[in-house]
Amino acid sequence: MKIIVNFPKVNSRLEFKNNDGMKQQSILSFSSKRVATLEADVYVCLQKEDEVLFHETPHVKLFYVEDYDERSTFSDFELRATEWAKSKSLEFVSHINKVQSLAP
């Protein structure tokens, strides 16, 4: 299996938080803050590590997102994204095997 992590893009998302001390739940009882994130496309191919990939090569495209950490290097990000993609791929294959075993 070959996993390719594209260079990440910086983005952001809103994170909502319940404000303590408010007796009634309303839109005013929540606050939000913008959280910086890193996002990258991750490709999982069933090729060997040393094989050349082409556009026609069958693959799965995953979307990896994590909170931005200014101390993190691209190598750190790539390692976390690769490990995440491996675990998601194994989870997916496991689910397929389970479904196939239930088929008549």
N, C-alpha and C positions, 0 to 999 in steps of 0.2 A: 504494500500500500504506500502510495506517495501522497504527502500532504503539502500543499502550497499555500502560504499565507501572504496575501497582498499587503502592501504597505498601508498602515492604518490612516484613517481620516479622523480629524478631531470634529466632534459634534457636541451637542448638549441635549439634555432632557430636563423636564420639570419634575421635581420630586415634591410630593405633597406631604404635609405633616399636620397631625391634629394638635391644635394649641391647647395645652392643659389649662384648666381653670374655667373653661367655658361650660356652662350648665347645659345649654341646648345645642344639639348638633345642627349647624347650619353652614352655609357656604363661608360665613365669617369665622367659623371655628377652625378653619384650615389655613395654613400658610404654605407658600411654595418657595422653592429656591431652584436656581438653575445649576445642574451638575454637569461638568464637562465629561465627555466620554470619548473613547477611541473605538472605532468601528473598522472592520476589515472583512472582505470576502475571503473565505477559506475553501479551497478546492481539495476534494478527496478523490484520488484516482486509484484504480486497481492495478497500476503499473508498478514495476520494480523501481527502486530508487535511481538506478543508473539508466533507465530507458528514457528516450526522448518523447516528450508529449506533443501532440498535435491538437488542433481544434476539434477534430473528429473523435479524439480519445474520450471514451465514456467516463463521466465524472459526476460527482455530487457537489453542488455549491452550497455552502453553509454561510451564515452571517454571524460573526462573533462581535460582541460588544462588552466592554468593561469600563469601569470608572477610570478617568484619566489620573495618572500618577506621574508627576513631572520628574521623579527620580528614576523611573523605569526606562530602560533602553528598548530599542526595537527587538533586540535578541530576547530580552525578557518577555516582551509582548508576544513574539513569535512562538516561544516555547509554551506559554500559557494557552495560546490559541491552538497550537498543535495538539497539546494534551487534551484540551476540550474537544477538538474534532475527533480524536481517537476514541474518546469515551462515548461521544454521540454516535459515531459509526458503529461501534460494538453494540451499543444499546439498540440501534436500528436493526442490525443483523439479528440480534437476539430476538427482537420482536417479530421479525419476518419468520424466523425458525419456529417460534411458538405458534404463529398463525398457521403455518404450513402443517405443523404436527396436529392441529385441530381439524384440518380439512379431511373430508371423507375419502 
